[in-house]
Amino acid sequence: MPRAILPLLLLVLLGAADAAWARTLSATITRVATPVATLEGVHVRLRWPEGATQGELQLRAARVDAPDLGYRFRDVDWRCPLRRDGQGGWRCDGQVRQQRGAPLRLALALAPGMAKVDAALSAGGQGQARLAVQYERAAPDLTRIDLVAVPVAWAQALASQAWLAGRLHGGTLDGTVRVHAPRGGPLHVEAPLTLGGVAFDTADGSIAGEGLDARLRIDWRALAGGPHVTVDGALRGGELLFGNAYVALPAHPVAVRVALQGGAEGWTVPAFSASDPGVLEASGRAALAGDGSVRSLDLALHSAAVAVLPERYLSGWLGIAGLTGLTLEGALSVELALRDGALHALALRSVALDVAAPDGRFAFNGLDGELRIVAGGSADSTLGWRDGALGDIAFGPARLPWRSRDGRLALREPVRVALLGGELALSGVSLALPRDGKGMEMEGAVAVEALDMASLATALGLPAFPGTLSGVIPRMRYAGERLAFDGGLSMRAFDGEVRVSSLAMERPFGVAPTLSADIVLEGLDMQALTGVFDFGSISGRLHGEVLGLRLVDWQATAFDAELHTEKTRGVRQRISQRAVQNISSVGDASFVTSLQGRLLAVFDDFGYRRIGISCRLANGVCAMAGLHPRGAGFAIVEGAGLPRLDIVGYNRNVDWETLVERLAAVGSGDVTPVFD
């Protein structure tokens, strides 16, 4: 691109201008070397017809190379009408072209005796973008460049010297650039600049910016060991993306400062800092490999008002974790050290920190204390909370004493947490944070003691029923976003027992959490059970199992369930008129004969021999079965004694959502029995 070629061309013109009195002047120069650039294949030609008030100047260069600035031009051609300015100087204004890129307009003014050279490069016809260069013989090592609404893309070659993968797209630059090019000394560029609406990215899209406004002071030095760059100023507005990190900058200034030192192995960042007043203070140092990967990083963050962090700085990471909408309150400090891309040390300190996940998935209130992790050696810390909740299940306060050893974090002693009128006990818990391409891993043991089932049912939106939940899981493991439990849980409910095994959860804290389990029921008192769910009265003992249960976002998507009664000494087996109606309504069951249908209006309850029903849920359809085939259907209730009442189902495939709606209707009393 020819955008920065003007200061390079001037160096050739200065040597040729004194001969401009000739009618025709031609000069061919094989090579011109300057502290800034090297020109090759240079040809200068001046034509001034006899008696004319102006001549024509043409300058061509086959190659123009400025390696320190990153510019390389081919087949440069500038032509302009040359005339006197009336004060002993000269002016020339014309179009400049090169092998690639649109033509620009170059205007040149030469003071008497070449004491001063002024030039202006503009995007011809647009009348806005303007780059003006000033050179004075009294200060031959200094070139001044004034920028007015210059497209930021004009600086692509210079920016590529510091960031090879970066691509500049939109926005403008205003300011003054001073280029110091002393003989025998390093090139030095100073540039206080104002950026407006800047856009940039990389080819892989991992780094990008849009609508960025800034006031920056840039200091760039071409040292022998590699370029040294300092950027100091403030960002205002716009969006930034760095990998998974998305930043939505505020309208007020965010002060930034960064120092970089280039070298054969990449970039060293001796210091960087950023200040979003009242929201976030960041500082640190880093070392980057040639491909941009982080070799080392030391970062310190402090926020006295964390409420703004999720929307302004954390939305990228939270979105990946399925926690978009997370809310924070309180104060937080983080110190982080990475070595070769792996965690070396982490210290997290919170003060009265409240964390709440979207949709009420979880909450921790009053987080207070410190959490430390070290890759080598050991470190102790303690972090606790005032209270919290998982969904609608509230839990009490806790203090967790941690010990980090060789990159792994473990509880120093068991922890007990008040939960649903009982306790949750954690022991042997240890975790490893993500590293070497692996996600977070955790393991430990958990036990629950005497949790109140009525409180649990209410929290889950179910009718309250009596009983307690107890059990021990000798080992739980979390890896690859999956939480698995060895052992099982057992609960005493309705004078019977419910046992849960093969319990596992996928994405427990992410989007669409999935739970799987096997459940066995033994000897539940059906009269108490149906009373709680307002189903009508059924006496007897219920047994059964729900195998392969799978809940996605707490909605059932698959299971293989079978429920049946077993005769128990001393327990009557009776079913009420209302329960018969509800079974008929829910399962599309019907009575074997119209005579039995008429009996329903006469008797309040009936004896039964057995009750049995099964459902295999897959793809939103429940495949129904009963005790045994009965004609074209299947028996659900076998009557006993007089009057005898049998219930038969005929619809073997029931839409699951429809079945759930019918169950809900039973709870509200809005049922319609089916008679045949």
C-alpha positions in Angstrom: 0.0 0.0 0.0 1.3 3.5 -0.7 -0.2 5.2 2.4 3.0 5.7 4.3 5.3 6.2 1.3 5.5 10.0 1.4 8.3 10.4 3.9 10.3 7.8 1.9 9.9 9.6 -1.5 10.9 12.9 0.0 14.4 11.6 0.7 15.0 11.1 -3.1 13.4 14.4 -4.1 15.6 16.4 -1.8 18.6 15.3 -3.7 17.1 16.1 -7.2 15.2 19.3 -6.6 18.2 21.7 -7.0 18.4 20.7 -10.7 14.8 21.8 -11.4 15.8 24.8 -13.5 16.6 22.6 -16.5 14.1 22.3 -19.3 14.3 18.5 -19.0 15.9 16.7 -16.1 16.2 12.9 -15.8 18.0 11.0 -13.1 18.3 7.2 -12.5 19.4 6.0 -9.1 20.1 2.3 -8.6 19.8 2.4 -4.8 19.1 4.9 -2.1 19.6 3.9 1.5 18.1 5.9 4.4 17.7 5.2 8.1 14.0 4.6 7.4 13.9 2.8 4.1 15.7 1.6 1.0 14.6 2.6 -2.5 15.7 0.7 -5.6 15.3 1.4 -9.3 14.5 5.1 -8.8 13.9 7.3 -11.8 13.2 11.0 -11.5 12.1 13.1 -14.6 11.3 16.8 -14.7 9.9 18.4 -17.9 9.5 22.3 -18.1 8.5 23.5 -21.5 10.2 26.8 -22.6 8.1 29.8 -21.6 5.8 27.7 -19.5 4.7 28.8 -16.0 4.8 25.2 -14.7 6.5 21.9 -15.4 5.7 18.2 -14.8 7.5 16.1 -12.2 7.5 12.3 -12.3 9.0 9.9 -9.8 9.1 6.2 -10.2 10.6 3.5 -7.8 10.6 -0.2 -8.6 11.0 -1.1 -4.9 10.5 0.7 -1.6 11.3 -1.3 1.6 11.0 0.0 5.1 11.6 -3.2 7.2 11.3 -1.6 10.6 7.9 -0.1 9.7 6.8 -3.2 7.8 6.2 -1.5 4.5 7.1 -2.9 1.1 5.9 -1.2 -2.1 6.4 -2.1 -5.8 6.2 0.0 -9.0 5.5 3.3 -7.3 4.5 6.2 -9.7 3.9 9.8 -8.7 3.1 12.6 -11.3 2.3 16.2 -10.6 2.4 19.7 -12.1 5.4 21.6 -10.6 5.0 25.3 -10.1 6.6 28.2 -8.0 4.8 29.3 -4.8 5.7 33.0 -5.2 7.9 32.9 -2.1 11.0 31.2 -3.6 9.6 27.7 -3.0 7.8 25.0 -5.1 4.5 23.2 -5.0 3.5 19.9 -6.7 0.1 18.2 -6.3 -0.9 15.0 -8.2 -1.8 11.3 -8.1 0.4 8.6 -6.7 -0.1 4.9 -7.7 1.6 1.6 -6.9 1.2 -2.0 -8.1 -1.7 -2.7 -5.8 -4.3 -0.5 -4.1 -6.4 2.5 -5.1 -4.6 5.7 -6.2 -4.1 8.5 -3.6 -3.3 12.2 -3.9 0.0 13.5 -2.9 0.7 17.3 -2.4 4.3 18.6 -1.9 5.5 22.0 -0.8 9.3 22.8 -0.9 10.6 25.9 1.0 13.5 27.9 -0.4 16.8 26.2 -0.1 15.0 23.0 0.9 14.8 24.3 4.5 11.4 22.7 4.9 9.4 20.0 3.1 5.6 19.7 3.7 3.5 17.0 2.1 0.0 15.7 2.4 -1.4 12.4 1.3 -5.2 12.1 1.0 -7.7 9.7 -0.2 -8.5 11.4 -3.5 -12.1 12.6 -3.9 -13.1 11.8 -0.4 -12.0 15.1 1.1 -11.7 13.7 4.7 -8.8 11.3 5.3 -5.5 13.3 5.3 -1.9 12.4 6.2 0.5 15.4 6.4 4.2 15.0 6.6 6.7 17.7 7.7 10.5 17.6 7.4 13.0 20.3 8.3 16.6 20.4 7.3 17.4 21.9 10.8 16.2 18.6 12.3 17.1 16.0 9.7 16.5 13.0 12.0 12.9 13.9 12.8 9.9 13.5 10.5 6.4 14.6 11.7 3.2 13.0 10.4 -0.2 14.6 11.2 -3.2 12.3 10.8 -6.7 13.6 10.3 -9.5 10.9 10.0 -7.0 8.5 8.4 -8.5 5.0 7.9 -7.0 2.7 10.5 -6.3 0.1 7.7 -3.5 2.5 6.5 -1.5 1.4 9.5 -1.8 -2.4 8.7 1.8 -2.9 7.8 3.2 -1.1 10.9 0.7 -2.9 13.1 1.8 -6.2 11.6 5.3 -5.6 13.0 3.9 -6.1 16.5 1.0 -8.4 15.7 1.5 -10.5 12.6 -2.0 -12.2 12.8 -3.9 -9.0 13.3 -6.1 -7.5 10.6 -7.4 -3.9 10.8 -10.8 -3.3 9.2 -12.6 -0.2 10.2 -12.3 3.0 12.1 -10.1 6.2 11.9 -6.9 7.6 13.4 -6.3 11.2 14.4 -3.1 12.6 16.0 0.6 13.2 15.4 3.3 10.7 14.7 7.0 11.7 15.2 9.5 9.4 13.5 13.1 9.8 14.9 15.6 8.2 12.6 19.1 9.1 13.8 22.1 7.9 11.8 23.6 4.9 13.6 20.7 4.8 16.1 17.5 2.9 16.5 14.3 4.0 14.8 11.9 5.6 17.4 8.2 6.4 16.8 6.1 8.5 19.1 2.4 8.7 18.5 -0.4 10.2 20.6 -3.4 9.0 18.7 -7.2 9.1 18.9 -9.0 6.1 17.6 -12.6 6.2 16.5 -14.8 3.1 15.8 -11.9 0.8 15.3 -12.5 -2.8 14.1 -10.0 -5.6 13.9 -9.8 -9.4 14.1 -7.6 -12.4 13.3 -8.2 -15.0 10.6 -9.4 -17.6 13.0 -11.7 -15.1 14.8 -10.2 -15.8 18.2 -9.4 -12.1 18.7 -11.6 -9.3 17.5 -12.7 -5.8 18.3 -15.6 -3.6 17.1 -16.6 0.0 17.6 -13.5 0.7 19.8 -12.8 4.4 20.8 -9.6 5.2 22.5 -7.0 7.9 23.3 -3.5 6.3 23.3 0.1 7.3 23.5 2.3 4.9 21.6 6.1 4.7 22.0 7.8 2.3 19.5 11.5 1.7 19.4 13.4 -0.6 17.0 16.0 -2.0 19.3 18.7 -4.6 18.4 17.1 -7.3 20.4 13.6 -6.6 19.0 11.0 -3.9 19.1 10.0 -2.3 22.4 6.5 -0.9 22.5 4.6 1.1 25.2 0.9 1.9 25.0 -0.6 4.2 27.5 -4.1 5.8 27.5 -7.8 5.0 27.8 -10.4 2.9 26.1 -13.9 4.1 25.8 -16.8 2.0 24.5 -16.7 -0.8 22.0 -16.5 -4.6 22.2 -13.5 -6.9 22.5 -13.1 -10.7 22.1 -10.1 -12.7 23.3 -10.8 -16.4 22.9 -13.7 -17.1 25.3 -13.4 -13.7 27.0 -15.9 -11.1 25.8 -15.7 -7.5 27.0 -18.3 -4.8 26.5 -16.4 -1.6 27.4 -18.3 1.1 29.2 -18.9 4.6 27.9 -16.6 6.1 30.5 -12.8 5.8 30.0 -11.0 2.6 31.1 -7.3 3.5 31.7 -4.8 1.0 30.1 -1.1 0.7 30.1 1.0 -2.1 28.6 4.7 -2.5 27.8 6.0 -5.1 25.3 9.4 -6.3 24.3 9.8 -8.3 21.2 12.4 -11.1 20.8 13.3 -14.2 18.9 10.9 -16.4 21.0 7.9 -14.0 21.1 6.9 -11.1 23.3 7.6 -10.3 26.9 5.1 -8.0 28.7 7.0 -6.6 31.7 3.9 -4.8 32.9 0.3 -4.2 32.0 -2.7 -2.6 33.9 -6.3 -1.6 33.4 -8.6 0.5 35.5 -12.4 0.6 35.3 -13.0 2.9 38.2 -15.2 1.4 40.9 -15.6 -1.9 39.0 -12.3 -3.6 38.2 -8.6 -3.0 38.7 -6.2 -5.3 36.8 -2.4 -5.6 36.7 0.2 -8.1 35.9 2.9 -9.3 33.5 3.2 -12.0 30.9 5.3 -13.8 28.3 3.9 -14.8 24.9 5.2 -17.3 22.5 5.6 -16.5 18.8 2.2 -18.0 18.0 0.5 -15.8 20.7 0.0 -18.6 23.2 0.7 -17.7 26.9 4.0 -19.0 28.2 3.6 -17.3 31.6 1.1 -14.9 33.2 0.9 -13.2 36.6 -2.5 -11.4 37.0 -4.1 -9.6 39.9 -7.7 -8.5 39.8 -9.8 -6.6 42.4 -13.4 -5.6 42.2 -15.1 -3.7 45.0 -18.5 -3.9 43.2 -18.8 -7.2 41.4 -22.4 -6.6 40.2 -21.3 -5.2 36.9 -18.7 -7.9 36.1 -21.0 -10.6 34.5 -22.4 -8.2 31.9 -19.2 -6.2 31.2 -16.4 -8.7 31.5 -17.6 -12.3 32.2 -20.4 -13.0 29.7 -18.2 -15.0 27.3 -17.1 -17.5 30.0 -20.5 -17.6 31.6 -22.2 -18.4 28.3 -20.0 -21.4 27.8 -20.8 -22.6 31.3 -24.5 -22.1 30.7 -24.7 -19.4 33.3 -25.7 -16.4 31.3 -27.7 -14.2 33.6 -25.5 -15.0 36.7 -25.8 -12.2 39.3 -23.0 -11.1 41.8 -23.0 -8.8 44.8 -20.1 -8.0 47.1 -16.3 -7.8 46.6 -13.8 -10.1 45.1 -10.0 -10.3 44.6 -8.1 -12.9 42.4 -4.4 -13.5 42.0 -3.5 -15.9 39.2 -0.3 -17.4 37.9 0.1 -19.5 34.8 3.2 -21.3 33.6 3.3 -22.9 30.1 -0.5 -22.7 29.9 -1.1 -24.5 33.2 -2.2 -23.2 36.6 0.7 -22.5 38.8 -1.1 -20.6 41.7 -4.5 -19.2 42.4 -5.7 -17.1 45.4 -9.4 -16.1 45.5 -10.6 -13.8 48.3 -14.3 -12.9 48.7 -16.0 -10.4 51.0 -19.8 -10.8 51.6 -20.1 -12.2 48.1 -23.5 -13.3 46.9 -23.7 -15.6 43.8 -27.0 -16.5 42.1 -27.4 -18.6 39.0 -30.1 -17.8 36.4 -33.5 -19.4 36.8 -32.8 -20.1 40.5 -30.5 -23.1 39.8 -28.3 -22.3 42.7 -27.3 -19.5 45.1 -24.5 -18.9 47.6 -25.0 -16.0 50.0 -22.3 -14.3 52.1 -19.3 -16.1 50.6 -16.4 -15.0 52.7 -12.8 -16.1 53.1 -10.0 -17.4 50.9 -9.4 -20.2 48.5 -5.8 -21.0 47.5 -4.4 -23.5 45.0 -0.7 -24.1 44.4 1.0 -26.3 41.8 3.9 -27.1 44.1 4.1 -27.4 47.9 1.1 -26.8 50.0 -1.2 -24.0 51.2 -4.2 -23.9 53.6 -7.2 -21.7 53.2 -10.8 -21.5 54.4 -13.9 -20.4 52.5 -17.5 -20.4 53.8 -21.0 -19.1 53.2 -23.9 -17.8 55.2 -26.6 -19.8 53.4 -27.6 -20.9 49.9 -29.9 -23.0 47.8 -30.0 -25.6 45.0 -33.2 -24.8 43.2 -35.8 -24.4 45.9 -33.8 -26.6 48.3 -32.3 -24.3 50.9 -29.2 -25.2 53.0 -27.5 -23.6 55.9 -24.1 -22.1 56.7 -20.7 -23.9 56.3 -17.0 -23.3 56.6 -14.8 -25.4 54.3 -11.2 -25.8 55.4 -9.1 -26.5 52.3 -5.6 -27.7 51.7 -3.9 -27.4 48.3 -1.0 -29.8 47.6 0.7 -30.2 44.2 -2.2 -28.6 42.3 -5.0 -30.6 43.9 -7.4 -29.1 46.4 -8.9 -31.2 49.3 -10.9 -30.7 52.4 -8.8 -30.9 55.6 -11.7 -32.3 57.6 -15.3 -33.4 57.1 -18.0 -30.7 56.7 -21.6 -30.9 57.8 -24.3 -28.6 56.3 -27.9 -28.2 57.7 -30.3 -29.4 55.0 -34.1 -30.0 55.0 -34.3 -30.5 58.7 -31.3 -33.0 58.6 -27.7 -32.8 57.6 -25.5 -33.2 54.5 -22.1 -34.5 55.4 -19.1 -34.2 53.0 -15.8 -36.0 53.5 -12.7 -36.9 51.5 -13.6 -34.2 48.9 -10.8 -33.3 46.6 -10.7 -31.6 43.2 -8.3 -30.7 40.4 -8.9 -27.6 38.3 -8.7 -27.8 34.5 -5.2 -28.5 33.0 -3.6 -30.3 30.1 -6.8 -30.2 28.1 -8.8 -31.9 30.9 -11.7 -30.2 32.6 -12.3 -29.9 36.3 -12.3 -33.2 38.2 -13.8 -33.9 41.7 -14.3 -36.9 44.0 -15.4 -37.5 47.6 -18.0 -39.1 49.8 -21.4 -37.7 50.8 -24.0 -38.7 53.3 -27.5 -37.4 54.1 -29.1 -38.0 57.5 -32.8 -37.7 58.3 -33.8 -35.2 55.6 -37.4 -34.3 55.9 -39.3 -35.7 52.9 -42.2 -33.3 53.3 -39.8 -30.3 52.9 -38.1 -32.0 50.0 -41.4 -32.6 48.2 -42.6 -29.1 48.7 -39.3 -27.8 47.3 -39.8 -30.0 44.2 -43.3 -28.8 43.8 -44.9 -32.0 44.9 -47.6 -32.6 47.5 -46.0 -32.8 51.0 -45.8 -36.4 52.4 -44.2 -37.7 55.6 -40.9 -39.6 55.9 -37.2 -39.2 56.0 -34.3 -39.6 53.6 -31.0 -41.1 54.7 -28.1 -42.7 52.9 -24.4 -42.8 52.2 -22.6 -42.5 48.9 -19.1 -43.8 49.6 -17.8 -42.2 46.5 -18.9 -39.5 44.1 -16.9 -38.5 41.0 -17.2 -35.4 38.7 -15.3 -35.4 35.4 -16.2 -34.4 31.9 -19.3 -32.5 33.1 -20.7 -35.7 34.6 -21.3 -36.3 38.3 -21.6 -40.0 39.2 -22.4 -41.7 42.6 -21.3 -45.1 43.9 -23.6 -46.7 46.4 -27.1 -45.4 46.9 -29.7 -43.5 48.9 -32.6 -45.0 50.9 -35.6 -43.2 52.2 -38.3 -44.2 54.7 -41.6 -43.0 53.3 -45.3 -44.1 53.6 -44.2 -46.9 56.0 -42.1 -48.4 53.3 -38.7 -47.9 51.7 -37.5 -46.2 48.5 -34.0 -47.0 47.3 -32.1 -45.0 44.7 -29.0 -46.4 42.9 -26.9 -45.8 39.7 -27.4 -42.1 40.3 -25.5 -39.7 37.9 -25.9 -36.2 36.6 -24.6 -34.6 33.4 -24.0 -30.8 33.3 -25.2 -30.4 36.9 -24.4 -26.6 36.8 -24.8 -26.1 33.0 -27.5 -25.9 30.4 -30.2 -28.7 30.4 -28.8 -30.7 33.4 -29.5 -34.4 33.0 -30.1 -36.9 35.8 -30.2 -40.7 35.5 -31.1 -43.3 38.2 -32.7 -46.6 39.1 -35.4 -46.6 41.8 -36.9 -49.5 43.8 -40.1 -49.3 45.9 -40.8 -51.7 48.7 -44.0 -52.0 50.8 -45.3 -48.4 50.5 -48.6 -47.9 52.3 -50.9 -47.0 49.4 -53.6 -45.6 51.6 -51.2 -43.0 52.9 -49.7 -42.4 49.4 -53.0 -41.9 47.6 -54.2 -39.7 50.4 -51.3 -37.3 49.9 -51.7 -37.1 46.2 -55.5 -36.8 46.5 -56.0 -39.7 44.1 -58.9 -41.4 45.9 -58.4 -44.2 48.5 -56.5 -47.4 47.7 -55.4 -49.6 50.6 -52.6 -52.2 50.3 -48.8 -52.3 49.8 -47.1 -51.1 46.7 -43.9 -52.5 45.2 -42.1 -51.8 41.9 -39.2 -50.2 40.2 -38.3 -47.4 37.8 -35.2 -48.4 35.8 -33.2 -46.3 33.5 -34.9 -43.1 34.7 -33.6 -40.1 32.7 -34.5 -36.5 33.4 -33.4 -33.7 31.1 -33.8 -30.2 32.6 -35.8 -32.0 35.3 -38.3 -33.4 32.7 -38.7 -37.1 32.2 -37.5 -38.3 28.8 -37.0 -42.1 29.4 -37.7 -44.8 32.0 -39.0 -48.4 32.3 -41.4 -48.5 35.2 -43.5 -51.3 36.7 -45.7 -50.9 39.8 -47.8 -53.6 41.5 -49.4 -54.6 44.8 -48.5 -57.5 46.9 -50.9 -59.1 49.4 -49.6 -58.5 53.0 -50.9 -60.2 56.1 -53.2 -57.9 58.1 -53.5 -55.3 55.3 -56.9 -54.9 53.5 -57.0 -54.4 49.8 -59.8 -52.0 48.8 -60.1 -49.4 46.1 -62.6 -46.4 46.3 -65.0 -45.3 43.7 -63.0 -42.1 43.1 -59.7 -44.0 42.6 -61.5 -46.2 40.0 -62.6 -43.1 38.2 -59.1 -41.6 38.3 -57.4 -44.8 37.0 -60.0 -44.8 34.2 -59.4 -41.2 33.3 -55.6 -41.3 33.4 -55.0 -44.5 31.5 -57.9 -44.7 29.1 -59.1 -47.8 31.0 -62.6 -49.0 30.9 -64.9 -51.5 32.7 -65.3 -54.9 31.3 -69.1 -54.9 31.3 -71.7 -52.2 31.5 -73.1 -53.9 34.6 -69.8 -53.1 36.4 -70.2 -49.5 35.2 -73.6 -49.3 36.9 -72.2 -50.8 40.1 -69.8 -47.9 40.4 -72.6 -45.5 41.2 -73.9 -47.9 43.9 -70.9 -48.8 46.0 -68.3 -46.6 47.6 -65.4 -49.0 47.4 -64.5 -52.4 46.1 -62.2 -55.3 47.0 -59.3 -56.2 44.7 -56.9 -59.1 44.3 -54.1 -57.4 42.4 -53.2 -54.0 40.8 -50.4 -53.8 38.3 -49.4 -51.3 35.6 -46.2 -50.6 33.6 -44.9 -47.8 31.3 -41.9 -47.8 29.1 -41.2 -44.2 28.1 -39.2 -43.5 24.9 -39.4 -40.7 22.3 -42.3 -39.1 24.1 -44.6 -42.1 24.1 -45.4 -44.3 27.0 -45.9 -48.0 26.0 -48.5 -49.3 28.6 -49.0 -52.8 29.9 -50.7 -54.3 33.0 -51.0 -57.5 35.0 -51.7 -59.7 31.9 -53.5 -59.5 28.5 -57.3 -59.3 28.7 -59.0 -59.6 25.4 -57.9 -56.7 23.2 -56.5 -54.9 26.2 -54.6 -55.5 29.4 -55.8 -56.0 33.0 -54.9 -53.1 35.4 -57.1 -54.1 38.4 -58.3 -57.7 39.2 -61.4 -57.5 41.4 -62.1 -59.8 44.4 -65.3 -60.7 46.2 -68.7 -59.1 45.6 -69.3 -56.8 44.0 -66.4 -57.6 41.7 -64.8 -54.9 39.6 -62.1 -55.4 37.0 -60.4 -52.5 35.2 -58.9 -53.1 31.7 -56.8 -50.7 29.6 -57.0 -50.6 25.8 -54.7 -47.8 24.7 -51.2 -49.4 24.7 -49.4 -46.3 23.5 -50.1 -43.0 25.3 -48.5 -39.6 24.5 -46.4 -38.7 27.6 -47.4 -35.1 27.7 -51.1 -36.1 27.5 -50.6 -38.6 30.4 -48.9 -35.9 32.5 -51.8 -33.5 31.8 -54.3 -36.2 32.9 -52.4 -36.8 36.1 -52.5 -33.0 36.8 -56.2 -33.1 36.2 -56.6 -35.8 38.8 -54.9 -33.6 41.3 -57.4 -30.8 40.6 -60.4 -33.1 40.6 -61.2 -32.5 36.9 -61.6 -36.1 35.7 -64.0 -37.9 33.4 -64.2 -41.7 33.8 -64.4 -43.9 30.7 -67.2 -46.5 30.6 -67.6 -49.4 28.1 
